[in-house]
Amino acid sequence: MTQRMGFRLGIAIVLVGAFLSTAMAQVALAQETTGATGSTGGDDQKVVFTWAETSEPDTLNPMAAYSAISFYFWTASYHMPVDFDVDFGAQQPSAKFDGFDSGLVTDIEFSDDAMHFTYTIRDDLVWSDGEPLTAEDVAYTFNLYKNNHAYLPQNYLTLLDGDARVVDGNKVEFDTTEPTSLYKGAAPYMYFYILPQHIFEPIEQGNCPDDSDPCNPKGYDNVPSVSSGPFFIAEYKVGEFVRLERNSFWKGPEPAIDEIVYRIYKNDDAIATALQTGEIDFAHIITPNIFNTLKTAENIDSMVGSIPSFSEIGLNTGSAYQEAEGSFTPHGDGHPALTDVVVRRAIRMAIDSQALNEQVMLGYGIPGDSIIPPVSVAGARWEPTGADKLGPDIEGAKQLLEDAGYVDSDGDGVREMPADSVDPGRPLDFRYFVRSSEQTSVDAAPFVSEWLQEIGIKTEVTALNSAKLTDVINAGDYELFSWGWFPDPDPSAQLALFTCDQRPPDGNTYGNNDAYYCNPEYDQLYQDQLGATDQDARWEIVHEAQKIFYEDAPYAVMWYDPIFSAWRSDRFEGYIPQPQPNGDPLEGWGGISEVWLSLRPVAGASGGASTESKGIPPAVWAILAGVLILIVVVVLIRRRRTAEEDA
């Protein structure tokens, strides 16, 4: 009896110790990220802006990143050659900040044949390690991205003929393989960030300043970063936070905040709680019904914004069945039925985007069709009308499959491959992967699966995190997946993602073209629009490319996403929605975003997640309360057990 009681008490001590350790870890995390609770007042306190999402950065290196969340850290730390304004035009000197210019290029000259370009680079910027930013950095970055096949930036440089080079000290010149209007600067086209040559050049030679593995321009983790903007990336803990500190060499307008902390949460419920309890200042929410709970919460303002964004069902159009070409080698085990455009069109016809918007997005989104969203450069978007529109039409989709020989011969409700196909009689049984971190992706799956079942296609739904789903797509081991894109305002970069050479090449390497779509006619249209010097003529080509992609149906665009934002109204002001008037309050597109210069504590604000003067966060108080409750419960259990045994 004594041994049993002692064992029980020992468990209690271990449990209490575990809870206390968790509590202390939470306190330590709050101290590390300088974003727990406190006051926004006081001259001796750091002002820390803390915001949150559920998204984990894939990397903080512009050479290799493809996830949208990474760009928010670069808008505070890196310059683009020509920056965006809040409505996606070319950035003009700021009226708000005494003529501050967030771009690097001060003048653009081009030849009469539009094949030779000269960019004049400003000479008043300094990297966060004290080295000057020069034209050498700009030319080097062009060549680094182009010659090392940077995942996203390479697509903006496909027309370059040879390398960029420095002339006359502060000018960068380059040539193109054909005439083009894209580099003239009338609108920002080169959506990439200028990197420090003195950091990345040694890395190209295998000399990394840290333990990055592999040590190459894509493998380098870029933390801490050497930045040209008002902040630099100081720290990143996977699954926890990213922290940015002020760049002491920044010569532009002085920010009112000292640090930016991005916290990573498991789900929107946790984010909503953190916002209401004051652990964070700002949040992007994915789930509409959780956003709705914040609309009437005390001391919280909210906004539903329109941005360039869409969510899609992607289809494996033939990773295992396409011919080897260039770096691409057939790989994966996708179902051969999806190589048939008839099957893909039937799937597109079965999916009701209007119903998904109403049921999953609660009407906040816009039903989807083309891969160029409604929020984009004026004139760029094509949308299907009349006979061009593929559904929703369940009966039409069933007839399409029936006419092509996909019949249900055994009456089990699942159609089989035609007798003259590569795999006769194989059921149309598809793996369908959704993202566990995005609730709307999960919520859409039952609707999509039911509609596909109605037309004779069986699906097996599996939720994966983003990293695992990326691996599955690169391996080609899937039929359907759910994900989304945040396209550039200019359509060229989005169109570039689906050319044949953007397919994941070998089963292990990332490729932007996650549907393995390959159509030489589409590729040619993409190239033609790059070389168009007349804007109207270019839009005609862009429209035709969108139409072909829609008809070939490698994607079924479900909806165009809104952006749900909520923030503590008693903490910070100075948000700048992009585009105006209702967009992303953190101005998430472009180079140096003015929002990081504009954000400032609300006058007289007190309490919150915004300074280094901390105390214990609400979440930690909850843990400590749990410890006390556990102690009481253990004592009560011990007392009851003793009484029972004594009896």
C-alpha positions as CSV (number, residue, x, y, z in Angstrom):
1,M,0.0,0.0,0.0
2,T,2.8,2.4,0.9
3,Q,4.6,1.7,-2.4
4,R,1.5,2.2,-4.4
5,M,0.8,5.6,-2.7
6,G,4.4,6.6,-3.2
7,F,4.2,5.7,-6.9
8,R,1.0,7.7,-7.3
9,L,2.7,10.7,-5.6
10,G,5.7,10.3,-7.8
11,I,3.5,10.5,-10.9
12,A,1.9,13.6,-9.5
13,I,5.3,15.3,-9.0
14,V,6.4,14.3,-12.6
15,L,3.2,15.7,-14.1
16,V,3.4,18.9,-12.1
17,G,7.1,19.3,-13.2
18,A,6.1,18.7,-16.8
19,F,3.4,21.4,-16.6
20,L,5.8,23.8,-14.9
21,S,8.4,23.1,-17.6
22,T,5.8,23.8,-20.3
23,A,4.9,27.0,-18.6
24,M,8.5,28.1,-18.3
25,A,9.1,27.3,-21.9
26,Q,6.1,29.5,-22.8
27,V,7.6,32.3,-20.8
28,A,11.0,31.8,-22.5
29,L,9.3,31.9,-25.9
30,A,7.6,35.1,-25.0
31,Q,10.9,36.6,-23.9
32,E,12.7,35.3,-27.0
33,T,10.1,36.8,-29.4
34,T,9.6,40.0,-27.3
35,G,6.0,39.8,-28.1
36,A,4.0,38.8,-25.0
37,T,2.1,41.2,-22.9
38,G,2.9,44.7,-21.7
39,S,2.3,48.3,-22.6
40,T,3.0,50.3,-25.7
41,G,4.1,53.3,-23.7
42,G,7.5,54.2,-22.3
43,D,10.6,55.5,-24.0
44,D,12.8,52.7,-22.7
45,Q,10.7,49.9,-24.1
46,K,11.0,48.2,-27.5
47,V,7.9,48.5,-29.6
48,V,7.1,45.1,-31.0
49,F,4.4,44.4,-33.6
50,T,3.3,40.8,-33.3
51,W,1.1,39.1,-36.0
52,A,0.1,35.6,-36.8
53,E,-1.1,33.0,-39.4
54,T,-1.1,29.3,-39.6
55,S,1.4,29.3,-42.5
56,E,5.0,28.0,-42.1
57,P,7.7,29.5,-44.3
58,D,9.2,27.0,-46.7
59,T,12.4,29.0,-46.5
60,L,13.4,32.6,-45.9
61,N,15.7,32.6,-48.9
62,P,14.4,34.4,-52.0
63,M,16.3,32.0,-54.2
64,A,14.2,29.0,-53.1
65,A,10.9,30.1,-51.6
66,Y,7.5,29.5,-53.2
67,S,5.1,30.0,-50.2
68,A,3.3,33.4,-49.9
69,I,4.1,33.9,-46.3
70,S,7.8,34.4,-47.0
71,F,7.2,37.5,-49.0
72,Y,5.9,39.4,-45.9
73,F,9.4,39.2,-44.4
74,W,11.0,40.4,-47.6
75,T,8.7,43.4,-47.9
76,A,10.3,44.7,-44.8
77,S,13.9,43.9,-45.7
78,Y,14.6,43.8,-49.5
79,H,14.2,46.2,-52.4
80,M,12.8,45.3,-55.8
81,P,14.2,47.0,-59.0
82,V,10.8,48.7,-59.6
83,D,8.4,48.5,-56.8
84,F,4.6,48.2,-56.7
85,D,2.3,50.9,-55.4
86,V,-0.8,50.0,-53.4
87,D,-2.9,49.5,-56.5
88,F,-0.2,47.4,-58.3
89,G,1.1,50.1,-60.6
90,A,4.7,51.3,-60.6
91,Q,5.7,52.9,-57.3
92,Q,5.9,56.7,-57.2
93,P,7.8,58.8,-54.6
94,S,5.8,58.7,-51.4
95,A,3.7,61.8,-50.5
96,K,3.3,60.4,-47.0
97,F,7.0,60.1,-46.2
98,D,8.6,63.2,-47.8
99,G,9.2,61.7,-51.2
100,F,10.5,58.4,-50.0
101,D,11.0,56.0,-52.9
102,S,10.9,52.3,-52.2
103,G,12.4,51.3,-55.6
104,L,16.0,50.9,-56.6
105,V,15.8,52.0,-60.2
106,T,15.7,55.8,-60.7
107,D,15.8,55.9,-64.5
108,I,15.1,53.4,-67.3
109,E,16.4,53.8,-70.9
110,F,15.7,51.4,-73.7
111,S,16.6,51.1,-77.4
112,D,14.3,51.8,-80.3
113,D,14.0,48.0,-80.9
114,A,13.1,47.4,-77.2
115,M,15.9,44.8,-76.9
116,H,18.5,46.8,-74.9
117,F,17.8,48.2,-71.4
118,T,19.8,50.4,-69.0
119,Y,18.7,50.9,-65.4
120,T,20.2,53.6,-63.3
121,I,20.6,52.5,-59.7
122,R,20.3,54.7,-56.6
123,D,23.4,55.1,-54.5
124,D,22.1,56.0,-51.0
125,L,21.4,52.5,-49.6
126,V,23.4,50.5,-47.2
127,W,23.1,46.8,-46.3
128,S,22.3,45.9,-42.7
129,D,26.0,44.9,-42.2
130,G,27.3,48.3,-43.2
131,E,28.3,47.5,-46.8
132,P,26.9,49.8,-49.5
133,L,24.3,48.6,-51.9
134,T,25.5,49.2,-55.5
135,A,24.8,48.4,-59.1
136,E,27.1,45.4,-58.7
137,D,24.5,43.9,-56.3
138,V,21.7,44.4,-58.8
139,A,23.5,42.9,-61.8
140,Y,24.8,40.0,-59.7
141,T,21.2,39.3,-58.5
142,F,19.9,39.2,-62.0
143,N,22.5,36.7,-63.0
144,L,22.2,34.7,-59.8
145,Y,18.5,34.1,-60.3
146,K,18.8,33.4,-64.0
147,N,21.8,31.1,-63.9
148,N,20.8,29.1,-60.8
149,H,17.1,28.6,-61.7
150,A,15.7,30.3,-58.7
151,Y,12.2,28.8,-58.3
152,L,10.1,31.9,-58.8
153,P,12.5,34.7,-59.9
154,Q,13.8,32.8,-62.9
155,N,10.5,33.3,-64.7
156,Y,11.0,37.1,-64.9
157,L,14.4,36.7,-66.6
158,T,13.7,34.2,-69.4
159,L,14.1,36.9,-72.1
160,L,17.6,38.0,-71.0
161,D,20.2,37.4,-73.6
162,G,23.4,36.7,-71.7
163,D,24.2,38.3,-68.3
164,A,23.4,41.7,-66.9
165,R,26.4,43.9,-66.4
166,V,27.5,47.2,-64.7
167,V,28.4,50.2,-66.8
168,D,29.3,53.8,-65.7
169,G,29.5,52.8,-62.0
170,N,25.8,53.0,-61.1
171,K,24.0,51.6,-64.2
172,V,23.0,48.0,-65.1
173,E,22.4,47.1,-68.7
174,F,21.1,43.9,-70.2
175,D,19.8,42.7,-73.6
176,T,16.8,40.5,-74.5
177,T,16.4,37.8,-77.1
178,E,13.4,39.6,-78.7
179,P,11.6,43.0,-78.4
180,T,9.6,43.4,-75.2
181,S,7.7,46.0,-73.3
182,L,8.0,44.2,-69.9
183,Y,11.3,45.8,-68.8
184,K,10.3,49.4,-69.7
185,G,9.1,50.1,-66.2
186,A,5.6,51.4,-67.0
187,A,4.4,48.6,-64.7
188,P,6.5,46.5,-62.3
189,Y,7.3,43.2,-63.9
190,M,10.5,41.9,-62.3
191,Y,8.9,40.7,-59.0
192,F,12.1,39.7,-57.2
193,Y,14.4,41.0,-54.5
194,I,17.9,42.3,-54.8
195,L,20.4,40.3,-52.7
196,P,23.8,41.2,-51.4
197,Q,26.6,40.0,-53.7
198,H,29.1,39.9,-50.8
199,I,26.9,37.3,-49.0
200,F,25.7,35.1,-51.9
201,E,28.8,35.0,-54.1
202,P,30.8,33.0,-51.5
203,I,27.9,30.7,-51.1
204,E,27.9,30.0,-54.8
205,Q,31.5,28.9,-54.2
206,G,30.4,26.6,-51.3
207,N,31.4,28.9,-48.5
208,C,28.4,29.3,-46.3
209,P,28.5,31.5,-43.2
210,D,26.5,29.0,-41.2
211,D,25.8,25.2,-41.2
212,S,23.3,25.4,-44.2
213,D,23.0,22.0,-45.8
214,P,23.4,21.9,-48.7
215,C,25.6,24.9,-49.0
216,N,24.5,26.5,-52.2
217,P,22.4,29.6,-53.1
218,K,19.1,27.6,-52.7
219,G,20.1,25.7,-49.6
220,Y,21.3,28.7,-47.6
221,D,18.7,29.5,-44.9
222,N,19.4,33.2,-45.0
223,V,19.0,33.7,-41.2
224,P,20.1,36.2,-40.0
225,S,19.7,38.0,-43.3
226,V,21.7,40.9,-44.6
227,S,19.0,43.3,-45.8
228,S,18.6,46.7,-47.4
229,G,15.2,47.6,-45.9
230,P,14.3,49.0,-42.5
231,F,14.3,45.5,-41.0
232,F,16.4,42.3,-41.3
233,I,15.4,38.7,-40.4
234,A,17.1,38.1,-37.1
235,E,15.7,34.7,-36.0
236,Y,13.5,31.8,-37.1
237,K,12.3,28.9,-35.0
238,V,10.4,26.3,-37.1
239,G,6.8,26.0,-36.0
240,E,7.1,28.9,-33.6
241,F,8.1,32.3,-34.9
242,V,10.1,34.6,-37.2
243,R,11.6,37.7,-35.7
244,L,12.8,40.8,-37.5
245,E,14.9,43.6,-36.0
246,R,15.6,47.2,-37.1
247,N,18.4,47.8,-39.6
248,S,20.6,50.3,-37.9
249,F,22.0,51.4,-41.3
250,W,18.6,52.2,-42.7
251,K,18.6,55.8,-44.0
252,G,14.9,56.1,-44.9
253,P,12.0,57.2,-42.8
254,E,12.3,55.9,-39.2
255,P,9.8,53.2,-38.3
256,A,7.8,53.5,-35.2
257,I,8.3,49.8,-34.3
258,D,11.5,48.2,-33.3
259,E,10.8,44.6,-34.0
260,I,8.3,42.5,-36.0
261,V,7.4,39.1,-34.7
262,Y,5.4,36.6,-36.8
263,R,3.9,33.7,-34.7
264,I,2.9,30.4,-36.3
265,Y,-0.2,28.8,-34.9
266,K,-1.7,25.4,-35.5
267,N,-5.2,26.6,-36.4
268,D,-7.4,29.6,-36.7
269,D,-9.2,28.9,-33.4
270,A,-5.9,29.4,-31.6
271,I,-5.2,32.6,-33.5
272,A,-8.6,34.0,-32.7
273,T,-8.1,33.3,-29.0
274,A,-4.6,34.9,-29.1
275,L,-6.0,38.0,-30.7
276,Q,-8.8,38.3,-28.2
277,T,-6.6,37.7,-25.2
278,G,-3.9,40.2,-26.4
279,E,-1.1,37.8,-27.2
280,I,-0.9,39.2,-30.8
281,D,-1.8,42.5,-32.5
282,F,-2.8,41.4,-35.9
283,A,-3.9,38.2,-37.7
284,H,-4.8,36.8,-41.1
285,I,-7.6,34.2,-40.7
286,I,-8.4,31.5,-43.3
287,T,-11.7,30.1,-41.9
288,P,-14.8,32.3,-42.6
289,N,-16.8,31.2,-39.6
290,I,-13.9,31.9,-37.2
291,F,-13.4,35.3,-38.8
292,N,-17.1,35.9,-38.2
293,T,-16.7,35.4,-34.5
294,L,-14.1,38.3,-34.4
295,K,-16.3,40.8,-36.3
296,T,-18.1,41.8,-33.1
297,A,-15.3,41.1,-30.6
298,E,-14.3,43.9,-28.2
299,N,-11.3,46.0,-29.2
300,I,-10.9,44.2,-32.5
301,D,-11.3,45.7,-36.0
302,S,-11.7,43.5,-39.1
303,M,-11.6,43.7,-42.8
304,V,-12.6,41.4,-45.7
305,G,-10.2,42.2,-48.5
306,S,-9.9,41.4,-52.2
307,I,-6.4,40.3,-53.4
308,P,-4.9,38.3,-56.3
309,S,-5.5,34.8,-54.9
310,F,-7.3,31.6,-55.8
311,S,-7.8,28.1,-54.5
312,E,-7.8,25.1,-56.9
313,I,-8.1,21.4,-57.3
314,G,-5.0,20.3,-59.2
315,L,-5.0,17.2,-61.4
316,N,-2.0,15.1,-62.3
317,T,-2.2,15.3,-66.0
318,G,0.5,12.7,-66.6
319,S,3.7,12.8,-64.7
320,A,4.3,9.1,-65.3
321,Y,3.1,9.0,-68.9
322,Q,4.6,12.1,-70.6
323,E,7.7,11.8,-72.8
324,A,11.1,12.7,-71.4
325,E,12.2,16.1,-72.5
326,G,15.0,18.4,-71.3
327,S,15.4,17.9,-67.6
328,F,12.0,16.1,-67.3
329,T,11.9,12.4,-66.7
330,P,8.6,10.6,-66.4
331,H,7.9,9.6,-62.8
332,G,5.2,8.9,-60.3
333,D,2.2,6.6,-60.3
334,G,-0.7,8.9,-61.2
335,H,-3.8,7.4,-62.8
336,P,-3.6,7.3,-66.6
337,A,-7.3,8.5,-66.9
338,L,-6.2,12.0,-66.1
339,T,-4.0,12.2,-69.2
340,D,-7.3,12.4,-71.1
341,V,-8.7,15.9,-71.3
342,V,-12.2,14.4,-71.4
343,V,-11.9,13.1,-67.9
344,R,-10.4,16.4,-66.7
345,R,-13.2,18.5,-68.3
346,A,-15.8,16.2,-66.7
347,I,-14.2,16.8,-63.3
348,R,-14.3,20.6,-63.9
349,M,-17.9,20.4,-65.0
350,A,-18.9,18.4,-61.9
351,I,-17.4,20.9,-59.4
352,D,-19.8,23.7,-58.6
353,S,-17.7,26.8,-57.7
354,Q,-20.8,28.8,-56.8
355,A,-21.9,26.2,-54.2
356,L,-18.4,25.9,-52.8
357,N,-18.2,29.7,-52.3
358,E,-21.5,29.7,-50.5
359,Q,-21.0,26.6,-48.4
360,V,-17.3,26.7,-47.6
361,M,-16.4,30.4,-48.0
362,L,-19.8,31.6,-46.7
363,G,-20.2,33.8,-49.7
364,Y,-17.0,35.8,-49.0
365,G,-15.2,34.7,-52.1
366,I,-15.9,34.7,-55.8
367,P,-16.6,31.5,-57.8
368,G,-13.5,30.6,-59.7
369,D,-12.7,29.8,-63.4
370,S,-9.5,31.3,-64.9
371,I,-6.0,31.2,-63.3
372,I,-5.9,35.0,-63.6
373,P,-8.0,36.4,-60.8
374,P,-10.3,39.4,-60.9
375,V,-7.8,41.5,-58.9
376,S,-5.0,41.9,-61.4
377,V,-3.7,44.4,-63.9
378,A,-6.5,46.0,-65.8
379,G,-7.2,44.1,-69.1
380,A,-5.3,41.0,-68.2
381,R,-8.1,38.7,-67.2
382,W,-10.2,36.4,-69.4
383,E,-13.2,34.6,-68.1
384,P,-15.4,32.0,-69.8
385,T,-18.9,32.9,-70.8
386,G,-21.7,31.1,-72.6
387,A,-20.7,27.9,-74.4
388,D,-17.1,28.3,-73.1
389,K,-18.1,27.7,-69.5
390,L,-17.5,24.2,-68.2
391,G,-20.3,23.5,-65.8
392,P,-21.5,23.1,-63.3
393,D,-23.4,20.3,-65.0
394,I,-23.4,16.9,-63.4
395,E,-25.5,15.3,-66.2
396,G,-23.3,16.8,-68.9
397,A,-20.2,15.5,-67.2
398,K,-21.7,12.0,-67.0
399,Q,-22.6,12.1,-70.6
400,L,-19.1,13.3,-71.6
401,L,-17.5,10.3,-69.8
402,E,-20.1,7.8,-71.2
403,D,-19.5,9.0,-74.7
404,A,-15.7,8.5,-74.3
405,G,-16.1,4.9,-73.1
406,Y,-15.8,5.4,-69.4
407,V,-18.6,3.2,-68.3
408,D,-19.6,1.4,-65.0
409,S,-19.5,-2.2,-66.3
410,D,-20.0,-3.9,-62.9
411,G,-22.6,-1.6,-61.4
412,D,-20.6,-0.5,-58.3
413,G,-21.0,3.2,-59.1
414,V,-17.4,3.7,-60.3
415,R,-16.5,4.0,-64.0
416,E,-13.7,2.1,-65.6
417,M,-11.1,2.9,-68.2
418,P,-12.2,2.2,-71.8
419,A,-11.4,-1.1,-73.5
420,D,-9.0,0.6,-75.9
421,S,-7.0,2.5,-73.2
422,V,-3.6,1.9,-71.8
423,D,-5.2,0.2,-68.7
424,P,-8.5,-1.3,-69.7
425,G,-11.1,-1.8,-67.0
426,R,-9.1,0.1,-64.3
427,P,-11.6,1.9,-62.0
428,L,-11.6,5.7,-61.8
429,D,-10.4,5.6,-58.2
430,F,-8.4,8.7,-57.3
431,R,-6.3,9.9,-54.4
432,Y,-7.3,13.4,-53.3
433,F,-5.0,15.3,-51.0
434,V,-6.0,18.3,-49.0
435,R,-3.9,20.6,-46.8
436,S,-4.3,20.0,-43.0
437,S,-3.3,23.6,-42.2
438,E,-6.0,25.2,-44.4
439,Q,-9.5,24.4,-43.1
440,T,-11.2,25.5,-46.2
441,S,-9.2,23.0,-48.2
442,V,-10.5,20.3,-45.8
443,D,-14.1,21.6,-45.8
444,A,-14.4,21.6,-49.6
445,A,-13.4,17.9,-49.9
446,P,-16.8,16.4,-49.0
447,F,-18.6,18.5,-51.6
448,V,-16.0,17.7,-54.3
449,S,-16.0,14.0,-53.5
450,E,-19.8,13.8,-53.6
451,W,-20.0,15.5,-57.0
452,L,-17.3,13.3,-58.4
453,Q,-19.1,10.2,-57.0
454,E,-22.2,11.3,-58.8
455,I,-20.4,11.2,-62.2
456,G,-18.8,7.8,-61.4
457,I,-15.4,8.8,-59.9
458,K,-14.3,7.5,-56.5
459,T,-12.0,9.6,-54.3
460,E,-10.0,8.8,-51.2
461,V,-9.3,12.0,-49.2
462,T,-6.2,12.4,-47.2
463,A,-5.0,15.5,-45.3
464,L,-1.3,16.3,-45.3
465,N,0.7,19.3,-44.2
466,S,2.2,21.5,-46.9
467,A,5.7,20.1,-46.8
468,K,4.5,16.5,-47.2
469,L,2.0,17.5,-49.9
470,T,4.9,19.2,-51.8
471,D,6.8,16.0,-51.6
472,V,3.9,14.0,-52.9
473,I,3.4,16.4,-55.8
474,N,7.1,16.4,-56.7
475,A,7.0,12.6,-56.7
476,G,3.9,12.5,-59.0
477,D,2.2,10.2,-56.5
478,Y,-1.3,11.6,-56.6
479,E,-4.4,12.2,-58.7
480,L,-6.0,15.3,-57.1
481,F,-4.8,17.9,-54.6
482,S,-6.1,21.1,-53.1
483,W,-3.9,24.2,-52.8
484,G,-3.8,27.8,-54.0
485,W,-1.7,30.6,-55.5
486,F,-1.2,34.3,-54.9
487,P,-0.5,35.4,-58.4
488,D,1.4,38.6,-59.3
489,P,-0.8,41.4,-60.5
490,D,0.8,41.1,-64.0
491,P,-0.3,37.8,-65.5
492,S,3.0,36.7,-67.1
493,A,4.5,35.2,-63.9
494,Q,1.3,33.1,-63.3
495,L,1.3,31.9,-66.9
496,A,4.9,31.0,-66.6
497,L,4.2,28.4,-63.9
498,F,2.5,26.0,-66.3
499,T,5.0,25.8,-69.2
500,C,6.4,22.4,-69.8
501,D,9.9,23.3,-68.4
502,Q,8.3,24.1,-65.0
503,R,7.2,20.5,-64.3
504,P,8.9,18.8,-61.3
505,P,11.7,17.1,-63.2
506,D,12.6,13.9,-61.5
507,G,10.4,13.0,-58.5
508,N,12.6,14.7,-55.9
509,T,13.0,18.2,-57.2
510,Y,10.5,21.0,-56.8
511,G,8.8,22.4,-59.9
512,N,6.2,25.2,-60.1
513,N,4.0,23.2,-62.5
514,D,2.3,21.0,-59.9
515,A,-0.3,19.7,-62.4
516,Y,2.4,18.5,-64.8
517,Y,0.6,20.4,-67.6
518,C,2.4,20.4,-70.9
519,N,0.9,21.9,-74.0
520,P,3.3,23.3,-76.7
521,E,0.6,25.7,-78.0
522,Y,0.2,27.2,-74.5
523,D,4.0,27.5,-74.2
524,Q,4.2,29.4,-77.4
525,L,1.5,31.8,-76.4
526,Y,3.4,32.4,-73.1
527,Q,6.5,33.3,-75.1
528,D,4.6,35.4,-77.6
529,Q,3.1,37.6,-74.9
530,L,6.5,38.2,-73.5
531,G,7.6,39.7,-76.8
532,A,4.5,41.8,-77.5
533,T,5.3,45.5,-77.5
534,D,1.6,46.6,-77.9
535,Q,-0.4,46.2,-74.7
536,D,-3.7,45.4,-76.4
537,A,-2.1,42.8,-78.6
538,R,-0.4,41.3,-75.5
539,W,-3.8,41.0,-73.7
540,E,-5.2,39.1,-76.7
541,I,-2.4,36.6,-76.4
542,V,-2.8,36.4,-72.6
543,H,-6.5,35.8,-73.0
544,E,-6.0,32.9,-75.4
545,A,-3.5,31.3,-73.1
546,Q,-6.0,31.4,-70.2
547,K,-8.7,30.0,-72.4
548,I,-6.6,27.0,-73.5
549,F,-5.5,26.3,-69.9
550,Y,-9.2,26.4,-68.8
551,E,-10.3,24.1,-71.6
552,D,-7.5,21.6,-71.0
553,A,-8.6,21.6,-67.3
554,P,-5.4,20.8,-65.4
555,Y,-6.9,22.9,-62.6
556,A,-10.4,23.4,-61.4
557,V,-10.3,26.8,-59.8
558,M,-12.7,26.6,-56.9
559,W,-12.9,30.2,-55.8
560,Y,-11.0,33.5,-55.7
561,D,-10.0,34.0,-52.0
562,P,-10.8,37.0,-49.9
563,I,-8.3,37.9,-47.3
564,F,-9.6,37.9,-43.7
565,S,-7.8,40.3,-41.5
566,A,-8.4,41.2,-37.8
567,W,-6.4,43.4,-35.5
568,R,-6.4,44.9,-32.0
569,S,-7.9,48.4,-32.4
570,D,-6.2,49.5,-29.1
571,R,-2.7,48.6,-30.2
572,F,-1.5,49.8,-33.6
573,E,-2.7,52.1,-36.4
574,G,-1.3,52.9,-39.8
575,Y,-2.3,49.9,-41.8
576,I,-2.2,50.3,-45.6
577,P,-4.6,48.0,-47.5
578,Q,-3.3,46.8,-50.8
579,P,-5.1,47.2,-53.1
580,Q,-7.1,50.1,-51.9
581,P,-9.6,50.5,-50.3
582,N,-10.0,46.9,-49.0
583,G,-7.1,44.6,-49.6
584,D,-4.3,43.2,-47.4
585,P,-3.7,45.7,-44.5
586,L,0.0,44.5,-44.3
587,E,0.6,45.6,-48.0
588,G,1.9,42.1,-48.9
589,W,2.9,42.7,-52.5
590,G,6.1,44.5,-53.6
591,G,9.4,45.5,-52.2
592,I,9.8,47.8,-49.2
593,S,6.2,48.2,-48.1
594,E,5.3,51.6,-46.5
595,V,3.2,49.8,-44.0
596,W,6.3,48.9,-42.0
597,L,7.1,52.6,-41.8
598,S,3.5,53.6,-41.2
599,L,2.5,51.3,-38.3
600,R,2.6,53.0,-34.9
601,P,1.2,52.4,-31.5
602,V,-2.3,53.9,-30.9
603,A,-2.0,57.0,-28.7
604,G,-2.4,56.1,-25.1
605,A,-2.4,52.4,-25.8
606,S,-1.7,50.0,-22.9
607,G,-1.7,46.3,-22.5
608,G,-0.8,44.0,-25.4
609,A,1.7,42.2,-27.5
610,S,3.7,45.1,-28.5
611,T,6.7,45.8,-26.3
612,E,9.6,44.1,-24.7
613,S,8.2,44.8,-21.2
614,K,6.4,41.5,-20.8
615,G,5.2,39.7,-17.8
616,I,3.4,36.4,-18.3
617,P,1.2,35.9,-21.3
618,P,-2.5,34.8,-20.9
619,A,-1.6,31.4,-22.4
620,V,1.0,30.9,-19.7
621,W,-1.4,31.9,-16.9
622,A,-3.7,29.2,-18.2
623,I,-0.9,26.6,-18.0
624,L,0.0,27.7,-14.5
625,A,-3.7,27.6,-13.5
626,G,-3.7,24.1,-14.9
627,V,-0.7,23.2,-12.7
628,L,-2.6,24.4,-9.5
629,I,-5.7,22.5,-10.5
630,L,-3.6,19.4,-11.1
631,I,-2.0,19.7,-7.7
632,V,-5.5,20.0,-6.0
633,V,-6.8,17.1,-8.1
634,V,-3.8,14.9,-7.2
635,V,-4.2,15.7,-3.5
636,L,-8.0,15.0,-3.6
637,I,-7.4,11.7,-5.5
638,R,-4.8,10.7,-2.9
639,R,-7.1,11.6,-0.1
640,R,-10.0,9.7,-1.6
641,R,-7.8,6.7,-2.3
642,T,-6.5,6.8,1.3
643,A,-10.0,7.0,2.7
644,E,-11.1,4.0,0.5
645,E,-8.1,2.0,1.5
646,D,-8.6,2.8,5.2
647,A,-12.2,1.7,5.0
